[in-house]
Amino acid sequence: MAERIVVDPITRIEGHLRAEVEITNGTIKDAFLSATMVRGLENIVKGRNPKDIWAFVQRTCGVCTTTHAIASIRSVEDALNIAIPPNAEMVRNIMLGALYLHDHVVHFYHLHAFDWVDVVNGLSADPVKTSQLAQSISNWPKSSPGYFSDLQKRLKKFVESGQLGIFANGYWGHSAMKLPPEANLMATAHYLEALEWQKEIVKIHAIFGGKNPHPNFLVGGMACAVNIDDASGLNAERLALVKKLLDQGKEFVEQVYIPDVLAIAGFYKDWGAIGGFHNFMAFGDFPMAGYANTDMNTFKFPSGVILNKDLSKVHNLELRDLKTVEEYVNNSWYDYSGDGNSGRQPWSGETKINYSGPKPPYEHLDVSQKYSFIKTPRWKGHPMEVGPLARMLVGYSLGRPEYKEIIDSTLSKLEIPAAALFSTLGRTAARALESKLVADWNMEFYDKLISNIKSGDDRMANMEKWEPSTWPAESKGVGLVEAPRGGLSHWIVIKDGKTENYQQIVPSTWNASPRDPKGERSPYESTLINTPVADPKLPLEIIRTIHSFDPCIACAVHLYDENGDIIKEVNDISVCSV
């Protein structure tokens, strides 16, 4: 007989997500994922100057600020046919690349690692053996027996006090945890080191964008002026600091992050057959010859679609014309004018909230009705996984040398087949391997920027089409960004100098959406099917797969007290900034 269990809220993600699964004989047979929050940000940007929209939609999230800003300004530049200077393109690449390193490292250590690492078990580790393990996989200097001994003593004080602090409420002692004590202690040490490191890399955003989070951007380029000798400009000292921070990021990825992921993956090879999806989509990004250049060979991330795990063929994905994308609301707490079961192309999309769900507290969702605040996007009718795994698979399938080398080498080291890529383990490993590629590319972006400046090109913005009086009466554009979590698209319709319509499809819209009108599952729900669960009361296995996507669900608007009564309800919702 099927047992239905609920995980709500799923923690260590951005936002609010609920999972309900049906388990039979220790295996998940059905799953329903509900985003218990609402996004209506598109509604408040209507009627505004398109040049200002990036500052509003950047507040969609306090984590993904840079990606939303870039997607927004690209959508406007696409609609108005604005080409930006090479320096601005490289600065955007560097800012996005820095975000990748920050986001992927933080995700692994602070959101996902403790699905695999048992902190409390590390208290029984031998510091000498821990040191030997660390030095066998990396040349990272913080690897002495004394270093791990001191850390272990500090952790013991936490445990003995009964206050685990940031390590509270973990799945410590769970039967699905497989790491030896020394690996647990090493990974915990690196968790703490990553906390220190991550606050440094974001300084790049402050140098180019004035602050972090929510750095400044500009339609037509970037808002930072090159002035090598001026203390108030983008001078030699600040550019040198950018280089130093990029070097440090590359070192942390290569000496800590990747060795840890490979070491941990070696104990969980069975997860190379759990949590896989079949369709993958990448928009492409990191342009080297201008974003408006549609030759994807100039993009570090190529674009394409893989269907049914067939790595022998990459289907073409037009960068500028995604008419094949439609969003459905048949199982979402939204309405469309007319037929609610028909899909909408984003330029004609609507954000009409119609919540008809249960009032908390409640036992289970009625999944025969609408059950999520996420719409359901489809590419030519297909559900798609987006994110690091999709990007790595597309590059690998296209035969890009840097992708082939790093993926084949990793498969060889772990002694696992290529089929293991389609899994929770593959998704987690892809994020780390991608970080290595981006860390290398960041150096190219920086060198190209410096070379341009040295040659006398200090242009950062193209203001030629800045005045709305020069715009066409009506235009539309799409801004595509490969955000760390996957393909992000912003769709804008401009009429008479104002924003007529605006829609966002974020990575978690693709991955976390409910079923479509045909009943076909999206990645979150699909990847949980056939997952073994050792203990339904401690469903660690559910968390492992969901965390492998790095969920990012936008800010909620309803607040409830402990009895389920509404404290405050915002009906005409616009944005909740975090």
C-alpha positions in Angstrom: 0.0 0.0 0.0 1.3 3.4 -0.9 2.3 5.8 1.9 2.2 9.5 1.2 4.7 11.7 2.9 5.3 15.4 2.9 8.5 17.5 3.1 7.5 21.1 3.7 9.4 23.3 3.7 12.4 21.9 1.8 15.2 23.8 3.5 18.6 24.9 2.2 17.1 26.4 -0.9 16.1 30.0 -2.0 12.3 30.3 -1.4 9.5 27.9 -0.3 9.0 24.5 -1.8 6.8 21.5 -0.8 7.3 17.9 -1.9 4.6 15.2 -1.6 5.6 11.7 -2.6 3.9 8.3 -2.6 6.2 5.5 -1.4 5.5 1.8 -2.1 7.9 -0.9 -0.7 10.6 1.7 0.0 10.5 3.3 -3.5 8.9 6.6 -4.7 6.2 5.8 -7.2 4.7 9.3 -7.6 5.7 12.9 -6.7 4.2 16.3 -6.7 6.2 19.5 -6.1 4.4 22.7 -5.1 5.9 26.2 -5.0 3.9 27.7 -2.1 4.7 31.3 -3.0 3.7 33.7 -5.7 5.6 35.8 -8.2 3.9 38.7 -9.7 6.8 41.0 -10.4 6.0 41.3 -14.1 2.9 43.3 -13.3 4.6 46.3 -11.7 7.0 47.0 -14.6 4.2 47.5 -17.1 4.1 51.1 -18.3 7.6 51.9 -17.1 10.6 53.0 -19.2 12.3 49.8 -20.5 15.7 51.2 -19.6 14.7 51.1 -15.9 13.2 47.6 -15.8 16.5 45.9 -14.9 16.6 47.6 -11.5 13.1 46.3 -10.7 13.4 42.7 -11.9 16.9 42.4 -10.4 15.0 42.3 -7.1 13.3 39.0 -8.1 15.8 37.4 -5.9 18.6 38.3 -3.5 20.8 35.6 -4.9 20.4 35.8 -8.7 20.5 39.6 -9.0 23.1 39.8 -11.7 21.5 37.3 -14.0 18.1 39.0 -13.9 19.6 42.4 -14.6 21.6 41.1 -17.6 18.6 39.2 -18.9 16.5 42.4 -18.7 19.0 44.7 -20.4 19.6 42.1 -23.1 15.9 41.9 -23.8 15.7 45.7 -24.3 18.9 45.7 -26.4 17.4 42.9 -28.5 14.2 44.8 -29.0 15.9 48.1 -29.9 18.8 46.5 -31.8 21.5 48.0 -29.6 25.1 46.6 -29.8 27.3 47.1 -26.8 31.1 47.9 -26.8 33.5 44.9 -26.3 34.6 46.2 -23.0 31.1 46.1 -21.6 30.6 42.6 -22.9 33.8 41.4 -21.1 32.8 43.2 -17.9 29.4 41.5 -18.0 31.1 38.1 -18.7 33.5 38.7 -15.7 30.6 39.6 -13.4 28.6 36.6 -14.5 31.7 34.3 -14.3 32.4 35.5 -10.7 28.7 34.8 -9.8 29.2 31.3 -11.2 32.1 30.6 -8.9 30.4 32.1 -5.9 27.0 30.4 -6.6 28.4 26.9 -7.3 30.7 26.9 -4.4 28.1 28.2 -1.9 25.6 25.7 -3.3 27.8 22.7 -2.8 29.2 23.4 0.6 26.4 25.3 2.3 23.2 23.9 0.6 24.0 20.5 -0.8 27.1 19.0 0.9 25.3 18.0 4.1 23.1 15.7 2.1 26.3 13.5 1.7 28.5 14.7 4.6 27.9 13.7 8.3 29.3 16.4 10.4 28.8 14.6 13.7 30.5 11.5 12.4 33.6 13.6 11.7 34.1 13.9 15.4 35.5 10.4 15.5 38.0 11.1 12.7 41.7 10.7 13.1 43.2 14.2 12.3 46.4 12.6 11.0 44.5 10.3 8.6 42.3 13.3 7.6 45.5 15.2 6.8 46.8 12.4 4.7 43.4 12.1 2.8 43.4 15.9 2.1 47.0 15.9 0.9 46.4 12.9 -1.3 43.7 14.7 -3.4 45.0 18.3 -3.4 47.9 20.7 -2.7 45.6 23.0 -0.6 47.9 24.4 2.2 45.3 24.1 5.0 45.8 20.3 5.4 48.0 19.7 8.4 47.1 17.3 11.2 47.1 20.2 13.7 44.6 22.2 11.5 42.1 19.3 11.5 42.7 18.6 15.2 41.9 22.2 16.2 38.7 22.1 14.0 37.6 18.8 15.5 38.0 20.3 19.0 35.8 23.2 18.1 33.1 21.0 16.7 33.1 18.8 19.8 32.4 21.9 21.9 29.4 22.6 19.7 28.1 19.1 20.2 28.8 18.8 23.9 27.0 22.1 24.5 23.9 20.7 22.8 23.9 23.7 20.4 25.1 22.7 17.0 24.4 26.2 15.6 24.7 26.1 11.8 25.0 22.3 11.9 21.7 21.7 13.7 18.9 19.5 12.3 21.0 17.6 9.8 20.5 13.9 8.9 23.4 12.9 11.1 23.7 9.1 11.6 21.4 8.4 8.7 21.9 4.9 7.1 22.3 6.5 3.7 25.4 8.4 4.8 28.5 6.5 3.5 31.6 8.7 4.0 34.3 7.7 6.5 34.9 10.0 9.5 38.1 11.5 7.9 36.2 12.5 4.7 33.4 14.0 6.9 35.9 16.1 8.9 37.7 17.3 5.8 34.5 18.4 4.1 33.3 20.2 7.2 36.6 22.1 7.4 36.1 23.2 3.8 32.5 24.2 4.5 33.9 26.7 7.0 36.6 27.9 4.6 34.1 28.4 1.9 32.2 30.8 4.2 35.3 33.0 4.4 36.2 32.7 0.7 32.7 33.5 -0.7 32.7 37.0 0.8 35.8 37.9 -1.2 34.8 36.9 -4.8 31.7 39.1 -4.7 33.9 42.2 -4.4 34.2 42.0 -8.2 30.6 43.0 -8.5 31.2 46.0 -6.2 34.2 47.1 -8.4 32.3 47.0 -11.6 28.7 47.5 -10.4 29.2 49.7 -7.3 27.7 47.2 -4.8 26.7 43.7 -4.1 24.0 42.5 -4.1 22.1 44.3 -6.8 25.0 45.9 -8.7 24.4 48.6 -11.3 23.9 47.9 -14.9 23.0 49.9 -18.0 21.1 49.3 -21.2 23.7 49.8 -23.9 26.7 48.7 -21.9 28.0 49.2 -18.3 27.9 52.1 -15.9 31.5 51.9 -14.9 34.0 54.3 -16.6 37.6 53.3 -17.4 40.1 55.8 -16.1 43.4 54.2 -15.3 44.8 57.1 -13.3 41.6 58.4 -11.6 40.8 57.2 -8.0 37.1 57.5 -8.7 37.1 55.4 -11.9 37.9 51.9 -13.0 41.6 52.4 -12.5 44.7 50.2 -12.5 44.5 49.3 -8.8 40.9 48.2 -9.0 41.5 46.1 -12.2 44.5 44.5 -10.5 42.2 43.6 -7.5 39.8 41.9 -10.0 42.6 39.8 -11.3 43.6 38.8 -7.8 40.1 37.8 -6.9 39.7 35.8 -10.0 43.0 34.0 -9.3 41.8 33.2 -5.8 38.5 31.9 -7.1 40.3 29.6 -9.6 42.5 28.3 -6.9 39.7 27.5 -4.5 37.7 25.7 -7.3 40.7 23.7 -8.4 42.3 22.9 -5.0 39.2 22.5 -2.8 35.8 22.3 -4.6 36.6 19.8 -7.4 38.8 17.5 -5.2 36.1 17.3 -2.6 33.3 16.6 -5.1 35.3 13.8 -6.7 36.3 12.3 -3.3 32.7 12.3 -2.1 31.3 11.0 -5.4 33.6 8.0 -5.1 31.5 6.8 -2.1 28.2 7.4 -3.8 28.5 5.8 -7.2 25.1 4.2 -6.8 23.6 7.7 -7.2 24.9 7.6 -10.8 21.7 5.6 -11.5 19.2 7.7 -9.4 17.5 11.0 -10.2 18.0 11.3 -13.9 16.0 13.2 -16.5 15.9 12.7 -20.3 15.6 16.2 -22.0 18.1 19.0 -21.7 18.2 22.6 -22.9 20.9 25.3 -22.9 20.5 28.8 -24.2 24.2 29.5 -24.6 26.2 32.4 -23.0 29.6 34.0 -22.4 29.9 35.7 -25.9 33.4 36.5 -27.1 32.4 38.5 -30.2 29.3 40.2 -29.0 26.0 38.9 -27.7 24.2 40.0 -30.9 26.5 37.7 -32.9 24.4 34.6 -33.5 27.4 32.4 -34.3 27.4 30.2 -31.3 31.0 29.2 -31.9 31.9 32.5 -30.3 30.0 31.6 -27.1 31.7 29.7 -24.4 28.4 28.0 -23.5 26.9 26.7 -26.8 23.1 26.5 -27.2 21.1 23.4 -28.1 18.6 20.7 -27.0 19.2 17.1 -26.2 16.1 14.8 -26.4 15.7 11.4 -24.8 19.3 11.2 -23.6 20.5 11.0 -27.2 24.0 12.5 -27.0 24.6 11.9 -30.7 22.4 14.8 -31.8 22.0 18.4 -30.5 18.8 20.0 -31.8 19.1 23.6 -32.9 17.8 26.3 -30.6 17.4 29.7 -32.3 18.9 32.3 -30.0 16.7 35.2 -31.0 13.4 33.5 -31.8 12.0 31.1 -29.2 8.5 30.9 -30.6 8.5 27.2 -29.7 8.4 28.1 -26.0 5.0 28.1 -24.4 3.8 28.3 -20.7 0.8 26.5 -19.3 -1.2 27.2 -16.2 -3.5 24.1 -16.1 -1.9 23.0 -12.7 -0.7 26.5 -11.5 -2.5 29.0 -9.4 -2.8 31.4 -12.4 -5.4 32.1 -15.0 -5.2 33.0 -18.7 -7.8 34.9 -20.6 -9.7 32.4 -22.7 -8.7 28.7 -22.7 -6.8 28.0 -19.5 -5.4 24.7 -20.9 -3.7 26.3 -23.9 -0.1 27.4 -23.7 1.0 31.1 -24.1 4.1 32.3 -25.9 5.8 34.6 -23.4 5.5 37.8 -25.4 1.7 37.3 -25.1 1.9 35.8 -21.6 -0.2 36.9 -18.6 0.5 36.9 -14.8 -3.1 36.7 -13.4 -2.9 35.2 -10.0 -5.9 33.0 -9.0 -5.2 31.1 -5.7 -7.7 28.4 -5.1 -5.5 26.1 -3.0 -5.9 24.9 0.6 -5.5 27.1 3.6 -2.6 26.0 5.8 -2.3 23.9 7.9 -3.5 21.1 5.7 -2.5 17.4 5.3 -2.1 17.0 1.6 -2.5 18.9 -1.6 -5.4 18.1 -3.9 -3.3 17.5 -7.0 -6.3 16.8 -9.1 -6.6 20.6 -9.1 -4.1 23.5 -9.4 -1.3 22.9 -7.0 1.7 25.2 -7.5 2.6 28.9 -8.0 4.9 28.0 -10.8 3.8 27.9 -14.4 4.7 25.0 -16.7 6.9 25.9 -19.7 7.5 23.6 -22.6 9.9 23.6 -25.6 8.0 22.2 -28.7 5.8 20.4 -26.1 8.7 18.8 -24.3 9.6 19.3 -20.6 13.3 20.4 -20.3 16.0 20.3 -17.6 18.1 23.4 -17.6 21.3 24.0 -15.5 24.9 22.9 -15.3 24.2 19.3 -16.4 22.3 20.6 -19.5 25.1 22.9 -20.4 27.8 20.3 -19.9 25.9 17.7 -21.9 25.3 20.1 -24.8 29.0 21.1 -25.0 30.0 17.5 -24.7 27.6 16.3 -27.4 28.8 19.0 -29.7 32.4 17.8 -29.3 33.8 20.9 -27.7 37.3 19.9 -26.7 37.3 21.5 -23.2 34.0 19.7 -22.4 35.1 16.4 -23.7 38.4 16.5 -21.9 37.0 17.3 -18.4 34.0 15.0 -18.6 35.9 12.0 -20.0 38.6 12.5 -17.4 36.1 12.6 -14.6 34.3 9.5 -15.8 37.6 7.7 -16.0 38.7 8.8 -12.5 35.4 7.7 -10.9 35.3 4.5 -13.1 31.7 5.1 -14.1 30.0 5.0 -17.5 28.7 8.0 -19.4 25.1 6.9 -18.5 25.9 8.0 -15.0 25.8 11.6 -16.2 22.0 11.3 -16.3 21.6 11.3 -12.5 21.7 13.2 -9.3 25.4 12.4 -9.0 25.9 13.6 -12.6 24.1 16.9 -11.9 26.2 17.6 -8.8 29.5 16.7 -10.6 28.5 18.8 -13.6 28.3 21.9 -11.4 31.8 21.4 -10.1 33.3 20.7 -13.5 31.6 23.7 -15.0 33.1 25.8 -12.3 36.6 24.8 -13.5 35.7 25.8 -17.1 34.3 29.2 -16.0 37.4 29.8 -13.7 39.6 29.4 -16.8 37.4 31.5 -19.0 37.4 34.3 -16.5 41.1 34.8 -17.2 40.3 35.1 -20.9 37.6 37.7 -20.3 40.0 39.7 -18.1 42.9 39.5 -20.5 40.7 40.6 -23.4 39.4 43.6 -21.3 42.9 44.7 -20.3 44.1 44.3 -23.9 41.3 46.5 -25.2 42.1 49.2 -22.6 45.8 49.1 -23.4 45.1 49.5 -27.1 43.2 52.7 -26.3 39.6 51.4 -26.4 38.0 52.7 -23.2 34.3 52.6 -24.4 31.9 51.1 -21.9 28.5 52.2 -23.3 26.6 52.8 -26.5 24.2 55.6 -25.9 23.1 56.0 -29.6 19.6 54.8 -29.1 19.1 56.0 -25.5 16.3 58.4 -26.4 12.8 56.8 -26.7 12.0 59.2 -29.5 14.3 57.2 -31.7 12.6 53.9 -31.0 10.1 52.2 -33.2 6.5 52.5 -32.2 6.4 48.9 -31.2 9.1 46.2 -30.7 9.8 43.1 -28.7 12.9 41.4 -27.5 14.1 38.5 -25.5 17.1 38.4 -23.2 18.7 35.0 -22.6 21.2 34.3 -19.9 22.7 31.1 -18.7 22.2 31.7 -15.0 24.2 29.3 -12.7 20.9 27.4 -12.1 20.1 27.2 -15.8 18.5 29.0 -18.8 16.9 32.3 -17.8 14.8 34.4 -20.2 13.2 37.8 -20.0 10.6 38.7 -22.6 9.6 42.4 -23.3 7.1 44.1 -25.5 7.8 47.9 -25.9 5.1 50.2 -27.2 5.3 54.0 -27.5 8.4 54.1 -25.4 6.9 52.1 -22.5 6.8 48.5 -21.4 3.7 47.0 -22.7 4.2 43.5 -21.5 7.0 41.6 -19.6 7.4 38.0 -18.7 10.2 36.0 -16.9 10.9 32.3 -17.2 13.5 31.4 -14.6 15.5 28.2 -14.4 13.3 26.8 -11.6 10.2 27.4 -13.8 11.5 24.8 -16.2 12.7 22.4 -13.5 10.2 22.7 -10.7 6.9 23.2 -12.6 3.8 21.0 -12.2 2.5 18.6 -14.8 1.4 19.9 -18.2 -2.1 19.3 -19.8 -0.8 15.9 -21.1 0.1 14.9 -17.6 3.8 14.9 -18.4 6.1 15.6 -15.4 8.8 18.3 -15.3 12.3 17.5 -13.9 11.7 17.8 -10.1 8.8 15.4 -10.1 10.1 13.1 -12.7 13.6 12.6 -11.1 12.1 11.5 -7.8 10.3 8.5 -9.4 11.9 5.2 -8.5 14.2 6.8 -5.9 14.7 4.4 -2.9 13.9 5.8 0.5 15.4 4.1 3.5 13.4 5.8 6.1 10.2 7.7 5.2 10.4 9.6 8.5 13.9 10.9 7.4 13.6 11.2 3.6 17.2 12.3 2.9 17.0 10.8 -0.6 14.3 13.3 -1.6 16.4 16.2 -0.5 19.5 14.9 -2.3 17.9 15.0 -5.7 16.0 18.3 -5.2 19.1 20.0 -3.9 21.1 18.8 -6.9 19.1 21.3 -9.0 19.9 24.2 -6.6 16.2 25.4 -6.3 15.5 29.1 -6.4 11.9 29.9 -5.8 11.0 33.7 -5.7 9.8 35.6 -2.7 6.5 34.7 -1.0 3.7 37.2 -0.2 1.3 35.4 2.2 2.1 35.3 5.9 0.3 32.9 8.2 0.3 32.5 12.0 0.9 29.2 13.7 -2.8 28.4 13.5 -2.9 28.9 9.7 -4.7 32.3 9.9 -3.7 34.9 7.4 -1.7 37.7 9.1 -1.4 39.8 6.0 -2.3 39.3 2.4 -1.0 41.3 -0.5 -3.5 41.0 -3.4 -1.9 43.3 -6.0 1.5 41.8 -5.6 4.6 43.3 -7.2 7.8 42.3 -5.6 9.3 41.3 -2.3 13.0 42.0 -2.2 15.3 39.8 -0.2 
